[in-house]
Amino acid sequence: MLATIPWSEILILCGALLAGGVASGILAGLLGVGGGGIIVPVLYEVFRIIGVSDDVRMQLCIGTSLAIIVPTSIRSFHAHKARGLVVPGLLKVLGPPAVIGVALGSAIAGMVNGKILQGVFIALSVVLAARSISGRTDWRLGDQLPGKATLRIWGFFIGMASSMVGIAGGGLSTILLTLYGVPIHAAVATSAGVGIFIPLPGVLGYAISGWPHLSDLPPLSLGYVSVIGFALMAPVSTLTAPIGARLAHRLPRRGLEVGFGVFLLAVAARFLVAILSE
């Protein structure tokens, strides 16, 4: 695939990947997300240009996104933790069931059409954006966090949904925590840690499920994980995550909520255009 593309276009593609890495790192720190909302659309365009089949393109984007998210989420979480806003003990409750959910979600994603995954991505983004932009305090599930059993169930569903659309679960867990009355800054900080648990088993799942389709995938692919995409985006994304974390703690609560919602709507719009144009 790459051999048929002029060097000028390859350089442009590399530039897009690097720029996407910078943007995803800043967003990871700013919003407590893994940056998948930026990584997936950038990879989708890059893989479209180099001729990756529609049948495997979205899966390749998601698997590669999860791989890039791993180091980015670790860096983002430690930047937030240093400021003391992570809710104590919560990650130990949400993390293990989220990993189980990831395993199931990855298996399902490897067997379904890419447009279905795009539709799931859009639906999740719109729901989360509506809650964030509205800022309505009556949109709550409770005034305090529920018991461990309920949190474990939520963790499972966060993991399953996240692995199916290529995000680290930070957006989902941020909304969940705010629905239980956790302040937005603490929710963002804690959700950055969720992004450490979810991507690792997801990467393994996508690598395994994509192995039978190597003939349809670009060079240097480990199943549905692009080594080239990871090598270009992960380092810059990891380096820029602390910048976003510093910005997050300087913004007022309402500004952070609106910014989070606008980001999700932009992502939803991009994938809606992709579905309608194909």
N, C-alpha and C positions, 0 to 999 in steps of 0.2 A: 504493500500500500504506500509506504513512505517513499519507495524508490521512484514512483511515478509523479511525485510532487516536486516542483522547482524549489531550489534552495531559498529563494526569496520568500516563498510562501511558508516554508518550514520555519524560517526565522520569525515570521509574523505569528505563526502558531505558538512558537516558544514564548514570544513576547506576551501573547494572550494568556498563556498558562502562568507565567510569572506574575502578571498583573492580577490574575484571579487569585493567586496565592496570597498576594499582599492584601487584597480586599477581604478574603476569607479569614485571614489571621486577625485583622482589625475587628471584623464582625464577631469573631469567636470571643475576643476579649470584651467587646462592647456589649454584646447581647447575651452572652453565655451559651451561644450556639456553637456547633462545631464548624460552621462555615459551609455546610453542605448546600445551603440555599444558593451560594455563589459558585461553589466548585462544580456542582452538577450541571448547571446551565453552561458554564464555560467549557467543560469537557464535552458536553453534548454538541456544541458548535464545532469544536476541534475534531471530534470523531466523525461528524457529518462531512466535514470538508475532506478528510482523508479517505472517505469512502466506506466507513464501517456500516454494515447492514442494519436496517431499521430493526430487524428481529433481535439483535443483541446489543444495540447501541445503548439503550437506557440501562440495561443490566451492567454493562461495562462502566458507564458513568457512575452508577451507584456504588459498585464494588471499589472502584478507584477512589471515589470520594470518601468512603469509610476508612480506607487506608491512610489517606492524607489527614483525616480528622484525628487520628490517634495521637501523634506528637503535638498537634495544634491544641487539642483539648487538655493535654497534660500541662503544657506551658500556660494556657489560659487559667486553668484551675489554680495553679500555684501562685499566679499573679493576684488572683482574687483572695486566695487564702491568706496571703501575706497581709491583707488589709482587715482580716478578722471578721468577714461577713458571711462565711459559710455556716449553714445551720448544722450544729454538732450532731454526729451520729446518723444523720439522715441517709448518707450515701451507703452505709452498711445495710440499711433496710431496703433501699430501692435497687441497689446494684445487682445482687445475685439473681432475683427474679427477672430483671431486665435482660441479663445474659441469656436466660432460658427463652425469653420472648424473641431475642435476636435470632437464636438458632431456628426457631419455627418460622419467623418472618423471612429469613434468608432462603430457607427451603421453598417456601411458597413463591417468593419472588423469582426464583430460578425457573419456575414452570409456567409463568403467566406472561401475557403479551405486554410489551413495553408501554403501550398506551394506557393500559389499566394502571400501571404504576404511576404514570404521569397524572392520571385522574385522581388517584389517592393523594398524591403530592398536592394537587390543587385544592382538594377538599380540606385537607388538614390545614393548609396555609390560610385559606379564607376564614375558617372557623377561629383559628388562633388570632388572626388579624382583627376580626370583629371584636373579640374580647379585649384586645390590647388597646385599640384605638378608641373604643367607646368610653373606657375608663369608668364604667359604671360599677359602683361599689356593691350594688345588690346582685351582681353576677358572681355569686359565691356558692361553694359547696359546704362551707362551714367557716366558723370564726377561728378555728384552730386546726392544726393537723390531725388527721384521724389516727386510729391505732395502727400498729405494725402490720396486722393482717391485711387491712385495706390498702395500706401503702405498698405492700408487696404485690397486690393485685394490680395496682396502678403501674408499678414498676414493670411488671410482665407486659402489659399492653403498650407502655412507652417503648420498650425494647422491640416488640414485634412490629409496631407501626414504623419506628425509626429505621429499622433495617430494610423495610420494604421500599422506602423512598430515599435512602441514602443520606440521612441526617444523623447526628449524634444523639438526638433526643433532648438537647438543651432547650429547644423551643417548646416542646411538649411539657417538659418538667417545669419550665418557668411558668407557663400558664397554669399548670396544676397547682403549684405552690401558691401563686397569687390568688387562685380561687379558694384557697384555704387561709387567706389572710396574711401570708408571708409578704413582707415589703419587697418591692420590685428589685432593689439593689441586692438584698439577701437571696432572693430567688434566682437572679442571674448568676451570682457567685456560686451558689450550691449547684445549679444546673450545669455549670461548666464541668463539675466533677462527674456528673452522670455521663458526659461525653467520653469519659475514660473507659467506662465499663462496656458500653454498647458496641463501639466499632470493632474491637478485636475479634470476637467470635463472628461478627458479620463479615469481616474480611475473609476469614477462613471459609465461611459458608459460600460466599460468592466465588472464591477461587476454585473450590471443589465443583460447584454446580456449573461453572463455565468451562471446565476442562474438556468435556466432549465437543465443545464448539470452537476449539482453537483455530480451525481452518477458516472461520469467519471473523476472527479477531485480528487486530494489528500486531506487528512484531513486538516482541518483549512483553507479552501478556501472560500473566499467571492466572489462567481462568478469566474471570471477569474483573481482573485487577491489572491496570496498565502500569508497568514499571516506569515507563517514560513520564507519564502523567504524575506519578508519585514523586519521582526524582526532581521534577521541575517545580512542583507546587508546594510540596511539604516543607522544604527548608525555609522558604520565604514566609510561608504561612505561620510557621512556628516562631520565627523571629519577630513578626509584627503583632502577635497576640497580646503581649504585655502593653503595647500602645493602646489597643482597644480597651483593655482593662482599666487603664488610667483614665481614659475618656469617660468610661461608664460611671466611675465614682465622682466625676466632676459634674455630670448632668443631673438636673432635678428629676424627681420621680416621674412626673408627667411627660417630660421630654423623652425619657428613656422608654416609656410605654408606647408613645406615639411612634418613635423611631423604629421600635420593634415591629409594630403593626404595619407600617409603611413598607418595611423590608419584606415582610411576608406577602403582602399584596403584590409587590413587584415580581416576586418569584412565581406566584400563582399566575399572573398575567403572562409571563414568559412561556410557561408550559402550556397555557391555554392556546396561545398563538401557535405553538409547535404542533399541538393536536389538530387544530383547525386547518393548518397549512399543508398537512401531509395527506 
